């Protein structure tokens, strides 16, 4: 069984808001706006719908559901009190048309120190640290794009990259901040690992970082 650990934008069910400055309504949250883009593109291009997220760790392998639930509890205990994680995104919408799960994305630019610390802490809890000659190496992210990102479309034949999608998520004003502060991660069963398999994916744990 394959699992993935996702950082979830603010505004989804179960999210814990961090103060008055982040009190956007559920229907106008980053989560809701991103979900609308995902759902619209999926319907228009026969893609696979999914929950908005930035992947922290993918390709986690476990032998059974009890093992997966034990892993979820380890993450819940280990990440409790980690604190909020800032995510900022660049102006470009990136595309890897030959890779179904990186077909259309927004890139984190640059990844915040909190995001990188969360990646390292999560991988350590999962026993998936990246090391070189016994020492911690620079974090790497899956090819072909090789960057931390938030996907907008899963499937073949993605739409051409367009600033429209970034604007729909973050607003059209050039002064509008293209960022969010996340407070939760989710562990998902992401098996089968294919565009056709996405409808079978299931959430296993919803974990607060506060």
MONORGI-V247923 format. One record per residue. N is the residue number from 0. RES is the residue in one small letter. PHI is phi in whole degrees, -180 to 180 (none if undefined). D_LAST is the distance of its C-alpha to the last C-alpha in whole Angstrom. Layout:
BEGIN
n->N res->RES phi->PHI d_last->D_LAST
n->N res->RES phi->PHI d_last->D_LAST
END
This chain:
BEGIN
n->0 res->x phi->none d_last->29
n->1 res->x phi->-106 d_last->27
n->2 res->x phi->-125 d_last->23
n->3 res->x phi->-139 d_last->20
n->4 res->x phi->-108 d_last->17
n->5 res->x phi->-117 d_last->16
n->6 res->x phi->-92 d_last->13
n->7 res->x phi->-107 d_last->13
n->8 res->x phi->-60 d_last->14
n->9 res->x phi->-68 d_last->13
n->10 res->x phi->116 d_last->15
n->11 res->x phi->-78 d_last->15
n->12 res->x phi->-56 d_last->16
n->13 res->x phi->85 d_last->13
n->14 res->x phi->-71 d_last->10
n->15 res->x phi->-110 d_last->8
n->16 res->x phi->-77 d_last->10
n->17 res->x phi->-102 d_last->9
n->18 res->x phi->153 d_last->12
n->19 res->x phi->-63 d_last->16
n->20 res->x phi->-70 d_last->17
n->21 res->x phi->-119 d_last->15
n->22 res->x phi->-98 d_last->16
n->23 res->x phi->-60 d_last->19
n->24 res->x phi->-67 d_last->20
n->25 res->x phi->-57 d_last->19
n->26 res->x phi->-79 d_last->23
n->27 res->x phi->-125 d_last->22
n->28 res->x phi->-85 d_last->19
n->29 res->x phi->-58 d_last->19
n->30 res->x phi->-58 d_last->18
n->31 res->x phi->-66 d_last->21
n->32 res->x phi->-67 d_last->24
n->33 res->x phi->-66 d_last->23
n->34 res->x phi->-61 d_last->24
n->35 res->x phi->-64 d_last->27
n->36 res->x phi->-62 d_last->28
n->37 res->x phi->-60 d_last->27
n->38 res->x phi->-65 d_last->29
n->39 res->x phi->-65 d_last->32
n->40 res->x phi->-67 d_last->33
n->41 res->x phi->-62 d_last->32
n->42 res->x phi->-69 d_last->35
n->43 res->x phi->-70 d_last->37
n->44 res->x phi->-120 d_last->38
n->45 res->x phi->57 d_last->37
n->46 res->x phi->-92 d_last->34
n->47 res->x phi->-113 d_last->31
n->48 res->x phi->-73 d_last->28
n->49 res->x phi->-160 d_last->25
n->50 res->x phi->-81 d_last->21
n->51 res->x phi->-57 d_last->20
n->52 res->x phi->-169 d_last->18
n->53 res->x phi->-116 d_last->18
n->54 res->x phi->-71 d_last->19
n->55 res->x phi->-90 d_last->17
n->56 res->x phi->-144 d_last->20
n->57 res->x phi->-116 d_last->23
n->58 res->x phi->67 d_last->26
n->59 res->x phi->-79 d_last->24
n->60 res->x phi->-110 d_last->27
n->61 res->x phi->-133 d_last->27
n->62 res->x phi->-91 d_last->30
n->63 res->x phi->-160 d_last->29
n->64 res->x phi->-66 d_last->26
n->65 res->x phi->-57 d_last->26
n->66 res->x phi->-66 d_last->25
n->67 res->x phi->-65 d_last->22
n->68 res->x phi->-68 d_last->21
n->69 res->x phi->-66 d_last->21
n->70 res->x phi->-65 d_last->19
n->71 res->x phi->-60 d_last->16
n->72 res->x phi->-67 d_last->16
n->73 res->x phi->-63 d_last->16
n->74 res->x phi->-67 d_last->13
n->75 res->x phi->-60 d_last->11
n->76 res->x phi->-70 d_last->12
n->77 res->x phi->-75 d_last->12
n->78 res->x phi->-102 d_last->9
n->79 res->x phi->-60 d_last->6
n->80 res->x phi->80 d_last->5
n->81 res->x phi->-60 d_last->6
n->82 res->x phi->105 d_last->5
n->83 res->x phi->-67 d_last->7
n->84 res->x phi->-125 d_last->10
n->85 res->x phi->-83 d_last->13
n->86 res->x phi->-129 d_last->16
n->87 res->x phi->-115 d_last->20
n->88 res->x phi->-122 d_last->23
n->89 res->x phi->-79 d_last->26
n->90 res->x phi->-79 d_last->29
n->91 res->x phi->-88 d_last->31
n->92 res->x phi->-98 d_last->30
n->93 res->x phi->-99 d_last->31
n->94 res->x phi->-143 d_last->33
n->95 res->x phi->-127 d_last->34
n->96 res->x phi->-58 d_last->37
n->97 res->x phi->-90 d_last->38
n->98 res->x phi->-123 d_last->34
n->99 res->x phi->-57 d_last->33
n->100 res->x phi->-99 d_last->29
n->101 res->x phi->-131 d_last->29
n->102 res->x phi->-66 d_last->32
n->103 res->x phi->-154 d_last->30
n->104 res->x phi->-142 d_last->27
n->105 res->x phi->-107 d_last->25
n->106 res->x phi->-91 d_last->25
n->107 res->x phi->-72 d_last->22
n->108 res->x phi->-141 d_last->24
n->109 res->x phi->-84 d_last->23
n->110 res->x phi->-62 d_last->20
n->111 res->x phi->-70 d_last->17
n->112 res->x phi->-62 d_last->17
n->113 res->x phi->-64 d_last->13
n->114 res->x phi->-63 d_last->14
n->115 res->x phi->-65 d_last->17
n->116 res->x phi->-64 d_last->15
n->117 res->x phi->-66 d_last->13
n->118 res->x phi->-58 d_last->16
n->119 res->x phi->-66 d_last->18
n->120 res->x phi->-63 d_last->15
n->121 res->x phi->-65 d_last->15
n->122 res->x phi->-65 d_last->19
n->123 res->x phi->-65 d_last->19
n->124 res->x phi->-63 d_last->17
n->125 res->x phi->-89 d_last->20
n->126 res->x phi->70 d_last->23
n->127 res->x phi->-125 d_last->23
n->128 res->x phi->-61 d_last->23
n->129 res->x phi->-98 d_last->26
n->130 res->x phi->-130 d_last->28
n->131 res->x phi->-133 d_last->32
n->132 res->x phi->54 d_last->34
n->133 res->x phi->82 d_last->32
n->134 res->x phi->-113 d_last->29
n->135 res->x phi->-62 d_last->26
n->136 res->x phi->-101 d_last->27
n->137 res->x phi->-62 d_last->26
n->138 res->x phi->-65 d_last->24
n->139 res->x phi->-122 d_last->26
n->140 res->x phi->-127 d_last->25
n->141 res->x phi->-61 d_last->28
n->142 res->x phi->-73 d_last->31
n->143 res->x phi->-83 d_last->33
n->144 res->x phi->-75 d_last->31
n->145 res->x phi->66 d_last->29
n->146 res->x phi->-134 d_last->26
n->147 res->x phi->-67 d_last->22
n->148 res->x phi->-159 d_last->23
n->149 res->x phi->-116 d_last->22
n->150 res->x phi->-76 d_last->25
n->151 res->x phi->-116 d_last->27
n->152 res->x phi->-152 d_last->29
n->153 res->x phi->-115 d_last->30
n->154 res->x phi->138 d_last->34
n->155 res->x phi->-81 d_last->37
n->156 res->x phi->51 d_last->39
n->157 res->x phi->-69 d_last->36
n->158 res->x phi->-69 d_last->37
n->159 res->x phi->-61 d_last->38
n->160 res->x phi->-56 d_last->35
n->161 res->x phi->-147 d_last->35
n->162 res->x phi->-63 d_last->33
n->163 res->x phi->-55 d_last->33
n->164 res->x phi->-69 d_last->30
n->165 res->x phi->-62 d_last->28
n->166 res->x phi->-64 d_last->29
n->167 res->x phi->-68 d_last->28
n->168 res->x phi->-80 d_last->24
n->169 res->x phi->-114 d_last->24
n->170 res->x phi->105 d_last->27
n->171 res->x phi->-90 d_last->31
n->172 res->x phi->-67 d_last->31
n->173 res->x phi->-66 d_last->31
n->174 res->x phi->-92 d_last->29
n->175 res->x phi->-72 d_last->26
n->176 res->x phi->-69 d_last->23
n->177 res->x phi->-98 d_last->23
n->178 res->x phi->-157 d_last->19
n->179 res->x phi->-150 d_last->15
n->180 res->x phi->-114 d_last->12
n->181 res->x phi->-94 d_last->10
n->182 res->x phi->-126 d_last->6
n->183 res->x phi->-151 d_last->8
n->184 res->x phi->-124 d_last->11
n->185 res->x phi->-131 d_last->14
n->186 res->x phi->-99 d_last->16
n->187 res->x phi->-119 d_last->20
n->188 res->x phi->-79 d_last->23
n->189 res->x phi->-117 d_last->25
n->190 res->x phi->-134 d_last->29
n->191 res->x phi->-69 d_last->31
n->192 res->x phi->-90 d_last->30
n->193 res->x phi->-158 d_last->32
n->194 res->x phi->-60 d_last->33
n->195 res->x phi->-69 d_last->35
n->196 res->x phi->-85 d_last->32
n->197 res->x phi->-55 d_last->29
n->198 res->x phi->-59 d_last->30
n->199 res->x phi->-91 d_last->30
n->200 res->x phi->-66 d_last->26
n->201 res->x phi->-139 d_last->24
n->202 res->x phi->-75 d_last->20
n->203 res->x phi->-109 d_last->19
n->204 res->x phi->-157 d_last->15
n->205 res->x phi->-120 d_last->12
n->206 res->x phi->-122 d_last->9
n->207 res->x phi->-78 d_last->5
n->208 res->x phi->-95 d_last->4
n->209 res->x phi->-90 d_last->0
END
